[in-house]
Amino acid sequence: MKKLKGYQNEKTKIIIFDFDGVLADTIKIKGDVFFEIFHEYGRKVQIYARNYHFSNIGLSREYKFIEILNYSKSKISKKILKEKNLEFISIYNRFKKKIKINKILSKFIINNQNRYIYYIASAAPKKEIIDILKYNKLEKIFSGIYGSPIKKEDSIKKILIDNNFIKRKNLIFIGDSIYDHLVAKKLNINFIAYKLEVNINKKIKVLKNPNQFTKLVNEYFNYNRI
């Protein structure tokens, strides 16, 4: 991972990316995996599992397992959760090498790596994130990669502590879920909503197309004040 440079000061600018659904188009793939691993519970539960995943982007995989098992009125134990996770990983691993980082965002990241510090704060397992970044030769660009089992809120808190000289106006978090928005609001940091269709604060900038990203980043860092 990229090391922090010695000349950083209060003017340093940080961009924190969510991973699933923002940097990588993994949402549909993971929805299909959720559908597959609950096949023994019947099609109704399979459909619920996939839809629950789509409706709760930003929550941890284990939390989703628990809610799906509750819906199916099935027994829940650490053993079952571990088995489901291993089953999920086994199926998902077939797709990892095929997952590409968003081309427009990756171009921005590469072209501006001397201008910004980049972090990832995700609910996805850290190892999975690093593997995909390695396949795309991007893992060394990020100063920190945070994922499950650490909660996204705690990951961003750590980033803030590690960069306590940074002014909040010089930090942006980009996410694609209501949970991401709530975390940003709670921590009082700038937020860009990526393809988030539900109603949120009108002051929040919504990135509907990756081509708008450079423009929105410039607007925040040049004009936005908390």
Protein Blocks (a to p, Z undefined) as FASTA:
>chain_A
ZZddfkbcfkbccddddfehplpccklmmmmmmmmmmmmnojklmmmmmmmmmmmghiaf
klmmmmmmmmnopacdfklmmmmmmmmmmmmmmmmmmpccdfklmmmmmmmmmmbccddd
dfbdfklmmmmmmmnopmmmpgbdcddfbdfklmmmmmmmmmmmbcfklcccddfbfklm
mmmmmnopacddehiabdcdfkbccdfbfklmmmmmmmmmmmgcZZ
